[in-house]
């Protein structure tokens, strides 16, 4: 049912409350939540999580083959983790966490692993690409790769 456009684009689906499946919000708001999570649970004057709780999102389990998707990945509390490798240098100073949604939406937070940036309060960012209708992941992947 989750991959049938006639179901997930229906008024009934959009009115239902289904955790982890049918979030409705703007890309800007979802990106702010991911930035907040990447920033230790706070953004500006808003604290959503204690810093020790938010830190749990930054320590995924060891890599393994995902039993649902079939590719190697690491997970922490429902968030997929992947390294963010700088193509020019080949180094991975950043870590990103998030998850693509059904139909092509994608959102993640990015944490820069650098003490100087941590001390300056820099290095975290949230990103979200949301669609108005369900499709496939090619749209989100092309935005993420850009």
N, CA, C and O of each residue as an XYZ file, in Angstrom:
584
protein
N       0.804     -1.209      0.000
C       0.000      0.000      0.000
C       0.848      1.275      0.000
O       0.456      2.282     -0.589
N       2.030      1.230      0.672
C       2.829      2.440      0.806
C       3.370      2.966     -0.515
O       3.760      4.131     -0.599
N       3.400      2.144     -1.533
C       3.971      2.596     -2.797
C       2.922      2.798     -3.876
O       3.269      2.966     -5.045
N       1.673      2.785     -3.518
C       0.600      3.032     -4.485
C       0.207      4.502     -4.435
O      -0.351      4.952     -3.434
N       0.488      5.267     -5.502
C       0.136      6.694     -5.504
C      -1.340      6.951     -5.217
O      -1.675      7.959     -4.595
N      -2.226      6.063     -5.654
C      -3.656      6.287     -5.405
C      -3.969      6.236     -3.910
O      -4.945      6.844     -3.469
N      -3.167      5.529     -3.131
C      -3.383      5.449     -1.687
C      -2.727      6.637     -0.990
O      -3.387      7.373     -0.256
N      -1.416      6.824     -1.221
C      -0.673      7.822     -0.460
C      -0.939      9.251     -0.901
O      -0.580     10.184     -0.182
N      -1.544      9.451     -2.036
C      -1.915     10.792     -2.467
C      -3.382     11.104     -2.189
O      -3.878     12.154     -2.598
N      -4.079     10.206     -1.500
C      -5.511     10.397     -1.233
C      -5.745     11.309     -0.034
O      -4.872     11.474      0.817
N      -6.920     11.889      0.018
C      -7.305     12.739      1.148
C      -7.333     11.927      2.443
O      -6.946     12.433      3.496
N      -7.788     10.673      2.376
C      -7.852      9.830      3.568
C      -6.454      9.614      4.161
O      -6.276      9.674      5.378
N      -5.484      9.368      3.311
C      -4.110      9.169      3.771
C      -3.578     10.439      4.434
O      -2.968     10.383      5.501
N      -3.809     11.559      3.804
C      -3.271     12.818      4.321
C      -3.950     13.228      5.636
O      -3.361     13.971      6.422
N      -5.164     12.763      5.883
C      -5.856     13.086      7.124
C      -5.522     12.113      8.257
O      -5.783     12.405      9.424
N      -4.951     10.969      7.918
C      -4.636      9.959      8.933
C      -3.388     10.367      9.724
O      -2.539     11.111      9.232
N      -3.301      9.869     10.945
C      -2.113     10.075     11.772
C      -1.356      8.757     11.829
O      -1.741      7.837     12.551
N      -0.273      8.677     11.058
C       0.516      7.457     10.982
C       1.965      7.821     11.301
O       2.663      8.360     10.442
N       2.432      7.536     12.520
C       3.792      7.920     12.912
C       4.846      7.365     11.957
O       4.738      6.235     11.480
N       5.856      8.171     11.690
C       7.019      7.808     10.874
C       6.691      7.592      9.407
O       7.545      7.127      8.652
N       5.483      7.916      8.987
C       5.136      7.665      7.591
C       4.567      8.896      6.891
O       4.971      9.190      5.766
N       3.659      9.613      7.508
C       3.005     10.680      6.758
C       3.123     12.045      7.429
O       2.121     12.698      7.721
N       4.345     12.457      7.663
C       4.588     13.797      8.192
C       4.160     14.838      7.165
O       4.427     14.692      5.972
N       3.504     15.871      7.629
C       3.126     16.983      6.757
C       3.744     18.246      7.327
O       3.452     18.622      8.462
N       4.587     18.899      6.559
C       5.241     20.126      6.992
C       5.977     20.734      5.819
O       6.015     20.164      4.728
N       6.553     21.882      6.049
C       7.323     22.525      4.982
C       8.758     22.018      5.023
O       9.226     21.556      6.063
N       9.449     22.103      3.909
C      10.851     21.702      3.857
C      11.673     22.541      4.833
O      12.580     22.020      5.482
N      11.369     23.821      4.943
C      12.101     24.699      5.858
C      11.953     24.221      7.311
O      12.935     24.191      8.053
N      10.747     23.854      7.713
C      10.521     23.419      9.086
C      11.190     22.074      9.378
O      11.762     21.888     10.453
N      11.124     21.147      8.439
C      11.770     19.844      8.636
C      13.289     20.024      8.694
O      13.953     19.385      9.511
N      13.846     20.885      7.838
C      15.288     21.160      7.866
C      15.697     21.768      9.208
O      16.774     21.464      9.720
N      14.848     22.623      9.781
C      15.157     23.213     11.097
C      15.214     22.141     12.181
O      16.073     22.202     13.061
N      14.325     21.172     12.132
C      14.342     20.097     13.121
C      15.638     19.300     12.996
O      16.267     18.980     14.004
N      16.042     18.978     11.765
C      17.300     18.242     11.573
C      18.501     19.073     12.003
O      19.441     18.524     12.578
N      18.502     20.371     11.744
C      19.595     21.234     12.198
C      19.643     21.244     13.724
O      20.722     21.207     14.316
N      18.489     21.293     14.349
C      18.410     21.260     15.803
C      18.980     19.949     16.343
O      19.731     19.962     17.318
N      18.638     18.830     15.732
C      19.159     17.540     16.173
C      20.672     17.460     15.975
O      21.386     16.942     16.833
N      21.161     17.973     14.843
C      22.602     17.960     14.562
C      23.358     18.889     15.495
O      24.554     18.708     15.724
N      22.674     19.872     16.027
C      23.285     20.879     16.898
C      23.116     20.535     18.380
O      23.149     21.422     19.232
N      22.936     19.263     18.680
C      22.867     18.861     20.082
C      21.515     19.035     20.735
O      21.426     19.026     21.963
N      20.460     19.192     19.955
C      19.113     19.279     20.514
C      18.572     20.681     20.663
O      17.448     20.862     21.133
N      19.362     21.699     20.266
C      18.909     23.091     20.399
C      19.253     23.866     19.138
O      20.222     23.560     18.443
N      18.446     24.868     18.863
C      18.684     25.774     17.740
C      18.186     27.147     18.165
O      16.994     27.342     18.406
N      19.105     28.088     18.254
C      18.727     29.404     18.765
C      18.279     29.274     20.207
O      18.981     28.681     21.025
N      17.133     29.815     20.523
C      16.594     29.766     21.891
C      15.703     28.548     22.134
O      15.138     28.400     23.217
N      15.577     27.681     21.137
C      14.680     26.531     21.256
C      15.475     25.272     21.562
O      16.389     24.914     20.818
N      15.130     24.601     22.652
C      15.735     23.312     22.984
C      14.621     22.276     22.942
O      13.639     22.365     23.679
N      14.792     21.290     22.064
C      13.811     20.228     21.908
C      14.219     18.989     22.708
O      13.374     18.300     23.280
N      15.528     18.715     22.738
C      16.050     17.553     23.438
C      17.215     17.952     24.341
O      17.915     18.927     24.069
N      17.413     17.200     25.403
C      18.627     17.393     26.199
C      19.819     17.019     25.325
O      19.699     16.168     24.445
N      20.960     17.644     25.559
C      22.130     17.379     24.729
C      22.571     15.922     24.810
O      23.040     15.377     23.811
N      22.436     15.273     25.970
C      22.839     13.868     26.064
C      21.886     12.960     25.281
O      22.305     11.913     24.786
N      20.637     13.339     25.166
C      19.690     12.572     24.352
C      20.008     12.762     22.874
O      20.035     11.794     22.115
N      20.247     14.002     22.464
C      20.594     14.275     21.062
C      21.895     13.584     20.674
O      22.051     13.166     19.527
N      22.832     13.457     21.612
C      24.111     12.792     21.325
C      23.913     11.330     20.938
O      24.721     10.772     20.196
N      22.856     10.710     21.431
C      22.589      9.315     21.080
C      22.354      9.147     19.578
O      22.620      8.083     19.019
N      21.855     10.197     18.931
C      21.628     10.143     17.488
C      22.933     10.154     16.713
O      22.965      9.765     15.545
N      24.014     10.596     17.352
C      25.290     10.744     16.664
C      26.174      9.505     16.755
O      27.265      9.492     16.186
N      25.732      8.473     17.452
C      26.543      7.278     17.624
C      25.794      6.059     17.102
O      25.124      5.360     17.863
N      25.911      5.810     15.801
C      25.184      4.678     15.218
C      25.832      3.341     15.562
O      26.977      3.273     16.010
N      25.073      2.304     15.340
C      25.608      0.955     15.479
C      26.639      0.744     14.369
O      26.737      1.543     13.438
N      27.389     -0.321     14.479
C      28.368     -0.622     13.438
C      27.683     -0.881     12.115
O      26.503     -1.228     12.073
N      28.432     -0.712     11.024
C      27.818     -0.920      9.707
C      27.437     -2.386      9.499
O      28.067     -3.305     10.022
N      26.402     -2.552      8.730
C      25.942     -3.882      8.367
C      24.998     -3.765      7.189
O      24.589     -2.661      6.831
N      24.650     -4.869      6.591
C      23.727     -4.848      5.461
C      22.317     -4.669      6.001
O      21.849     -5.461      6.819
N      21.642     -3.619      5.534
C      20.280     -3.341      5.957
C      19.367     -4.450      5.447
O      19.384     -4.772      4.259
N      18.576     -5.032      6.335
C      17.729     -6.161      5.964
C      16.524     -5.759      5.131
O      15.905     -6.603      4.483
N      16.188     -4.481      5.144
C      15.060     -4.012      4.335
C      15.550     -3.507      2.976
O      15.024     -3.898      1.934
N      16.565     -2.632      2.997
C      17.013     -1.985      1.766
C      18.100     -2.752      1.030
O      18.267     -2.570     -0.176
N      18.847     -3.612      1.735
C      19.833     -4.441      1.069
C      21.193     -3.806      0.841
O      22.028     -4.412      0.169
N      21.460     -2.611      1.369
C      22.777     -2.006      1.218
C      23.389     -1.779      2.596
O      22.688     -1.799      3.608
N      24.714     -1.562      2.624
C      25.387     -1.365      3.897
C      25.037     -0.012      4.481
O      25.061      1.004      3.786
N      24.709     -0.006      5.774
C      24.379      1.243      6.445
C      24.515      1.057      7.954
O      24.645     -0.060      8.456
N      24.481      2.176      8.650
C      24.488      2.193     10.114
C      23.253      2.951     10.565
O      22.782      3.851      9.870
N      22.724      2.587     11.740
C      21.502      3.201     12.239
C      21.651      3.616     13.694
O      22.367      2.972     14.461
N      20.975      4.691     14.069
C      20.878      5.133     15.457
C      19.484      5.702     15.678
O      19.131      6.733     15.106
N      18.708      5.043     16.492
C      17.358      5.493     16.850
C      16.500      5.869     15.641
O      15.849      6.914     15.639
N      16.500      5.026     14.625
C      15.653      5.242     13.460
C      16.237      6.150     12.392
O      15.607      6.373     11.359
N      17.428      6.676     12.625
C      18.073      7.534     11.636
C      19.219      6.774     10.975
O      20.068      6.196     11.653
N      19.229      6.781      9.672
C      20.323      6.165      8.933
C      21.524      7.104      8.958
O      21.364      8.316      8.818
N      22.715      6.561      9.134
C      23.949      7.349      9.137
C      24.789      6.987      7.926
O      24.917      5.817      7.567
N      25.359      8.006      7.304
C      26.269      7.807      6.181
C      27.370      8.848      6.281
O      27.117      9.977      6.700
N      28.590      8.485      5.901
C      29.648      9.496      5.903
C      29.424     10.494      4.779
O      28.841     10.159      3.748
N      29.878     11.692      4.978
C      29.821     12.721      3.942
C      31.254     12.971      3.525
O      31.989     13.674      4.218
N      31.658     12.407      2.410
C      33.049     12.451      1.972
C      33.265     13.628      1.038
O      32.519     13.823      0.079
N      34.291     14.408      1.329
C      34.701     15.514      0.467
C      35.340     14.920     -0.771
O      36.378     14.264     -0.674
N      34.740     15.136     -1.937
C      35.241     14.524     -3.165
C      36.635     15.009     -3.534
O      37.414     14.245     -4.104
N      36.968     16.249     -3.225
C      38.282     16.791     -3.580
C      39.391     16.139     -2.763
O      40.439     15.788     -3.305
N      39.164     15.975     -1.460
C      40.217     15.434     -0.601
C      40.048     13.948     -0.305
O      41.003     13.279      0.089
N      38.842     13.434     -0.494
C      38.576     12.034     -0.183
C      38.412     11.767      1.298
O      38.344     10.611      1.716
N      38.348     12.822      2.102
C      38.203     12.653      3.548
C      36.746     12.789      3.959
O      35.942     13.412      3.266
N      36.427     12.202      5.087
C      35.064     12.242      5.607
C      35.010     12.908      6.968
O      34.920     12.219      7.984
N      35.064     14.228      7.012
C      35.005     14.948      8.280
C      33.567     15.190      8.723
O      33.332     15.676      9.829
N      32.634     14.866      7.894
C      31.230     15.095      8.237
C      30.493     13.767      8.326
O      30.859     12.785      7.679
N      29.464     13.761      9.128
C      28.579     12.621      9.232
C      27.168     13.137      9.002
O      26.808     14.202      9.504
N      26.383     12.408      8.264
C      24.996     12.839      8.055
C      24.058     11.741      8.523
O      24.357     10.551      8.422
N      22.926     12.170      9.032
C      21.919     11.231      9.492
C      20.572     11.705      8.992
O      20.337     12.904      8.848
N      19.701     10.770      8.733
C      18.370     11.112      8.255
C      17.749      9.911      7.600
O      18.139      8.771      7.855
N      16.787     10.172      6.760
C      16.100      9.079      6.092
C      15.256      9.639      4.964
O      14.604     10.674      5.104
N      15.280      8.946      3.859
C      14.387      9.300      2.762
C      12.986      8.819      3.084
O      12.805      7.783      3.724
N      12.009      9.568      2.643
C      10.630      9.161      2.860
C      10.083      8.457      1.638
O      10.687      8.482      0.566
N       8.943      7.836      1.809
C       8.339      7.184      0.656
C       7.974      8.253     -0.358
O       7.485      9.324      0.003
N       8.205      7.969     -1.584
C       7.778      8.866     -2.637
C       8.757      9.951     -3.029
O       8.398     10.816     -3.827
N       9.973      9.953     -2.512
C      10.955     10.897     -2.999
C      11.367     11.997     -2.062
O      12.280     12.752     -2.396
N      10.753     12.133     -0.911
C      11.183     13.139      0.049
C      12.454     12.656      0.738
O      12.691     11.453      0.855
N      13.261     13.600      1.190
C      14.499     13.252      1.871
C      14.834     14.357      2.851
O      14.642     15.535      2.549
N      15.335     13.992      4.028
C      15.747     14.990      5.012
C      16.909     14.415      5.803
O      16.940     13.222      6.104
N      17.876     15.285      6.139
C      18.993     14.830      6.942
C      19.639     15.985      7.674
O      19.451     17.150      7.326
N      20.397     15.643      8.684
C      21.231     16.583      9.402
C      22.670     16.232      9.135
O      22.995     15.068      8.899
N      23.531     17.214      9.169
C      24.947     16.987      8.903
C      25.756     17.567     10.049
O      25.546     18.704     10.471
N      26.681     16.764     10.542
C      27.518     17.162     11.663
C      28.960     17.225     11.173
O      29.484     16.236     10.662
N      29.595     18.365     11.323
C      31.000     18.518     10.968
C      31.832     18.104     12.166
O      31.691     18.664     13.254
N      32.697     17.125     11.966
C      33.539     16.618     13.059
C      34.840     17.409     13.089
O      35.850     16.983     12.529
N      34.807     18.538     13.732
C      35.969     19.414     13.778
C      35.887     20.233     15.059
O      34.913     20.958     15.258
N      36.876     20.136     15.923
C      36.827     20.825     17.215
C      36.731     22.334     17.076
O      36.020     22.982     17.844
N      37.446     22.909     16.095
C      37.407     24.365     15.912
C      36.000     24.819     15.558
O      35.532     25.846     16.051
N      35.329     24.062     14.711
C      33.952     24.417     14.343
C      33.007     24.211     15.516
O      32.078     24.995     15.712
N      33.239     23.160     16.296
C      32.402     22.924     17.472
C      32.511     24.086     18.450
O      31.502     24.549     18.982
N      33.740     24.561     18.689
C      33.945     25.665     19.622
C      33.298     26.946     19.131
O      32.838     27.759     19.932
N      33.260     27.131     17.818
C      32.670     28.340     17.243
C      31.159     28.208     17.056
O      30.493     29.174     16.686
N      30.614     27.006     17.313
C      29.175     26.801     17.133
C      28.784     26.635     15.673
O      27.631     26.859     15.304
N      29.747     26.240     14.841
C      29.493     26.051     13.415
C      29.542     24.566     13.080
O      29.929     23.742     13.910
N      29.155     24.243     11.886
C      29.374     22.889     11.411
C      28.161     21.991     11.381
O      28.283     20.827     11.000
N      27.004     22.474     11.763
C      25.811     21.641     11.688
C      24.826     22.274     10.710
O      24.733     23.496     10.596
N      24.109     21.427     10.024
C      23.142     21.920      9.055
C      22.008     20.902      8.926
O      22.211     19.704      9.128
N      20.837     21.383      8.594
C      19.705     20.521      8.295
C      19.300     20.739      6.857
O      19.394     21.855      6.344
N      18.850     19.686      6.200
C      18.436     19.749      4.805
C      17.144     18.958      4.653
O      16.982     17.898      5.257
N      16.230     19.474      3.849
C      15.001     18.722      3.558
C      14.548     19.024      2.136
O      14.548     20.171      1.690
N      14.170     17.981      1.452
C      13.555     18.079      0.128
C      12.247     17.317      0.228
O      12.245     16.098      0.397
N      11.145     18.025      0.126
C       9.829     17.406      0.268
C       9.038     17.579     -1.017
O       9.190     18.568     -1.735
N       8.203     16.612     -1.287
C       7.368     16.657     -2.484
C       5.909     16.860     -2.095
O       5.504     16.552     -0.974
N       5.133     17.378     -3.027
C       3.694     17.543     -2.789
C       2.941     16.257     -3.044
O       1.865     16.038     -2.487
N       3.505     15.403     -3.889
C       2.879     14.126     -4.221
C       3.919     13.029     -4.127
O       5.118     13.281     -4.241
N       3.454     11.826     -3.921
C       4.371     10.706     -3.833
C       4.864     10.316     -5.211
O       4.103     10.298     -6.178
N       6.132     10.008     -5.287
C       6.764      9.524     -6.507
C       7.804      8.505     -6.102
O       7.573      7.703     -5.197
N       8.933      8.527     -6.755
C      10.024      7.631     -6.385
C      11.215      8.460     -5.918
O      11.154      9.690     -5.934
N      12.297      7.805     -5.503
C      13.417      8.480     -4.851
C      14.375      9.190     -5.807
O      15.238      9.938     -5.349
N      14.255      8.988     -7.089
C      15.202      9.593     -8.033
C      15.265     11.114     -7.867
O      16.336     11.705     -8.002
N      14.133     11.744     -7.577
C      14.112     13.210     -7.416
C      14.961     13.630     -6.234
O      15.781     14.540     -6.354
N      14.779     12.990     -5.104
C      15.547     13.355     -3.912
C      17.024     13.035     -4.086
O      17.879     13.808     -3.655
N      17.332     11.902     -4.714
C      18.730     11.531     -4.917
C      19.443     12.526     -5.815
O      20.610     12.837     -5.577
N      18.773     13.033     -6.841
C      19.419     13.996     -7.729
C      19.678     15.321     -7.009
O      20.689     15.972     -7.273
N      18.781     15.730     -6.104
C      19.001     16.946     -5.320
C      20.141     16.727     -4.332
O      20.998     17.596     -4.173
N      20.159     15.579     -3.670
C      21.208     15.275     -2.694
C      22.580     15.217     -3.349
O      23.566     15.658     -2.759
N      22.653     14.675     -4.567
C      23.934     14.549     -5.269
C      24.430     15.866     -5.835
O      25.610     15.996     -6.161
N      23.532     16.857     -5.957
C      23.920     18.139     -6.588
C      24.834     18.956     -5.718
O      25.243     20.049     -6.108
